[in-house]
């Protein structure tokens, strides 16, 4: 390209792509309330179902003032990393609630600021729902997550006895 803008942005903008992005953003904005309501309903169904099925489950953050797609929890007596790996084997995608820093797993500073202990923060995981999430996937998660937690608790109890 030429030397326009001091060499910082040479070339011609892709006007059709820009117009298309604007149209897509407008369509997304128009559908936002309906989409947010559906995601909130799925998230709340997952949250309530897990709370009923899992002893020692703690919701991190507000029950109501949260993003419609996000569920962040801690599970007593279960390491988040082990739980996320077990869920992956069951086809459930989950994220850890702690970040890897300097090659050492450390509890999330955000969770610590929310008042969680190191142990609680290590048992944290995040689950999200999205536009393609189905009721059947929520049902499957409500079966798989408690089962994975129960397996990990049994293993933890067995190794603690040794």
C-alpha positions in Angstrom: 0.0 0.0 0.0 0.8 3.6 -0.1 2.1 5.8 2.6 -1.3 7.2 3.8 -1.7 8.0 7.5 2.1 7.9 8.0 2.2 4.2 6.9 0.0 3.2 9.8 -3.1 2.2 7.8 -2.2 1.6 4.2 -4.9 0.1 1.9 -8.5 0.5 1.2 -11.1 -0.4 3.9 -13.4 -3.3 3.0 -16.6 -1.2 2.8 -18.9 -4.1 2.1 -17.6 -5.9 5.2 -18.0 -2.8 7.3 -21.6 -2.4 6.1 -22.3 -6.1 6.8 -20.8 -5.8 10.3 -23.1 -2.8 11.0 -26.1 -4.7 9.8 -25.2 -7.7 11.9 -24.8 -5.5 14.9 -28.2 -4.0 14.4 -29.9 -7.4 14.1 -28.1 -8.6 17.2 -29.2 -5.4 19.1 -32.8 -5.9 18.1 -32.8 -9.5 19.4 -30.8 -8.8 22.5 -33.7 -8.7 25.0 -35.1 -12.0 23.8 -31.8 -13.7 23.7 -30.8 -12.4 27.2 -34.1 -13.7 28.6 -33.6 -17.1 27.1 -30.0 -17.3 28.3 -31.0 -16.2 31.8 -33.7 -18.9 31.9 -31.2 -21.6 30.9 -28.6 -20.3 33.4 -31.1 -20.2 36.2 -32.3 -23.7 35.4 -28.7 -25.0 35.5 -28.0 -23.0 38.7 -31.1 -24.2 40.5 -30.7 -27.8 39.4 -27.1 -27.9 40.6 -28.0 -26.3 43.9 -30.6 -29.1 44.5 -28.3 -31.9 43.5 -24.9 -30.9 45.0 -24.2 -30.5 48.7 -21.6 -27.8 49.3 -22.2 -25.8 46.1 -21.6 -22.1 46.4 -22.6 -19.5 43.9 -19.9 -16.9 43.4 -21.4 -13.4 43.0 -25.0 -12.2 43.1 -27.9 -14.5 42.5 -29.6 -11.9 40.3 -27.2 -9.2 39.2 -25.0 -11.2 36.8 -24.5 -11.7 33.1 -27.3 -13.8 31.6 -24.9 -16.6 30.3 -22.6 -16.9 33.2 -22.6 -19.3 36.2 -19.6 -19.3 38.5 -19.6 -21.7 41.4 -17.3 -23.4 44.0 -17.7 -26.9 45.2 -16.6 -28.0 48.7 -14.1 -30.8 48.8 -13.3 -30.9 45.0 -10.4 -29.4 43.2 -11.6 -27.3 40.2 -8.9 -28.6 37.9 -9.9 -32.3 38.5 -13.6 -31.4 38.1 -13.1 -29.6 34.8 -11.0 -32.5 33.5 -13.7 -35.0 34.6 -16.4 -32.9 33.0 -14.4 -32.7 29.7 -14.4 -36.5 29.6 -18.2 -36.4 30.0 -18.5 -33.9 27.1 -19.2 -30.9 29.4 -17.1 -27.8 28.8 -16.3 -25.8 32.0 -13.6 -23.4 32.9 -11.4 -23.0 35.9 -12.0 -20.3 38.5 -8.3 -19.9 39.1 -5.6 -18.7 36.8 -2.2 -20.2 36.2 0.5 -17.7 37.1 4.3 -18.4 36.9 3.6 -22.1 36.3 2.0 -22.4 39.8 -1.7 -22.7 40.2 -2.9 -19.8 42.4 -6.3 -18.9 43.4 -7.9 -16.1 41.5 -7.3 -12.7 43.0 -10.9 -11.8 42.1 -12.3 -14.7 44.1 -10.0 -13.9 47.0 -11.3 -10.3 46.9 -14.8 -11.7 47.0 -13.9 -13.3 50.3 -13.2 -16.9 49.3 -10.5 -18.9 51.0 -7.7 -20.4 49.0 -9.4 -23.8 49.3 -12.7 -22.5 48.1 -11.1 -20.6 45.2 -9.3 -23.8 44.1 -12.7 -25.5 43.8 -14.2 -22.8 41.6 -15.4 -23.4 38.0 -17.3 -21.4 35.5 -20.1 -22.7 33.3 -21.7 -20.7 30.5 -24.7 -21.1 28.3 -25.0 -19.7 24.8 -27.4 -19.2 21.9 -27.0 -22.8 20.7 -27.4 -24.3 24.2 -30.4 -26.6 24.4 -32.6 -27.8 27.2 -31.3 -31.3 26.5 -27.7 -30.1 27.1 -28.8 -28.5 30.4 -30.4 -31.9 31.4 -27.2 -33.7 30.5 -25.1 -31.2 32.5 -27.4 -31.7 35.5 -26.7 -35.4 35.4 -23.0 -35.2 34.5 -21.8 -32.5 36.9 -23.2 -34.0 40.2 -21.9 -37.5 39.1 -18.4 -36.1 38.4 -18.4 -34.4 41.8 -19.5 -37.5 43.6 -16.7 -39.5 41.9 -14.1 -37.0 42.9 -15.4 -36.9 46.5 -15.2 -40.7 46.7 -11.6 -40.7 45.4 -10.6 -37.9 47.7 -12.1 -39.8 50.7 -10.3 -43.0 49.7 -7.0 -41.3 49.4 -7.4 -39.4 52.6 -7.9 -42.8 54.5 -4.5 -44.1 53.3 
